[in-house]
Amino acid sequence: MTEFDLVIFDCDGVLIDSEIISARMLVAELSRLGLTIDLPYVERHFLGRSYPVVMETIRREFGLDLPPDFEAQYREALLAAFQTELKVVPHVHDVLSAIGVPFCVATSSSPRRVEMSLKLAGLSTLVGDRVFTSSLVPRGKPAPDLFLHAAERMGAEPARTLVIEDSLTGIRAGLAAGMTVWRFVGGSHLGPEAPEEPEDARPHRRFASFAGFFQIAPGLLRRAA
């Protein structure tokens, strides 16, 4: 028997290679307002966080109140970029097709964005309606609320739940939820040479490719009937 009853996948940077697109678009949109930040700053402070948290951070750190239409313009520009640039992470389709325990997606993205992203990546049918967003809980990542909500809805105990995350924010959320956390570092925004995680965001394992996912966790592979 496997040690896990549920696998929770983050979406951006885990199932889809989207984080580099999102970061680039945010840098570009903020530069139109005279605010210059770089991609490493975005990675450290924004990855894995919901849009309201990102906007509050910009307001607090830079004293910039974004125009009322900024969010809508950014989201539309991002979704337009996704239409032409978004790609599924290699071997993810194979893993989701062959996994032998229940799985779901828990993401800080908006419902519209994650729905479109999974559709563009060809994952909608595999994931179905097992998608949970931060809009469903009082506190987004790094609080444990979203992962605990997803596990409860899926009928799994946190101690028997595996979280696959890429961001430090998401790792902290999974650890706070009392779950096992593996960090995927194969997205184009990270890579296997990603720096070691700080003490409070140290995953139980790192891996750089879904090609060997079932070699790491053979118990998660669906057995032939």
HELIX and SHEET records of a PDB file:
HELIX    1   1 GLU A   19  SER A   31  1                                  13    
HELIX    2   2 LEU A   39  HIS A   45  1                                   7    
HELIX    3   3 TYR A   51  PHE A   62  1                                  12    
HELIX    4   4 PHE A   70  GLU A   85  1                                  16    
HELIX    5   5 VAL A   92  ALA A   98  1                                   7    
HELIX    6   6 PRO A  111  LEU A  120  1                                  10    
HELIX    7   7 SER A  124  VAL A  127  1                                   4    
HELIX    8   8 SER A  134  LEU A  136  5                                   3    
HELIX    9   9 ASP A  145  MET A  154  1                                  10    
HELIX   10  10 PRO A  158  ARG A  160  5                                   3    
HELIX   11  11 LEU A  168  ALA A  176  1                                   9    
HELIX   12  12 GLU A  199  ALA A  201  5                                   3    
HELIX   13  13 PHE A  210  GLY A  212  5                                   3    
HELIX   14  14 PHE A  213  ILE A  216  1                                   4    
HELIX   15  15 PRO A  218  LEU A  220  5                                   3    
SHEET    1   A 6 VAL A 131  THR A 133  0                                        
SHEET    2   A 6 PHE A 103  THR A 107  1                                        
SHEET    3   A 6 LEU A   6  PHE A   9  1                                        
SHEET    4   A 6 THR A 161  GLU A 165  1                                        
SHEET    5   A 6 THR A 180  PHE A 184  1                                        
SHEET    6   A 6 ARG A 205  PHE A 207  1                                        
END                                                                             
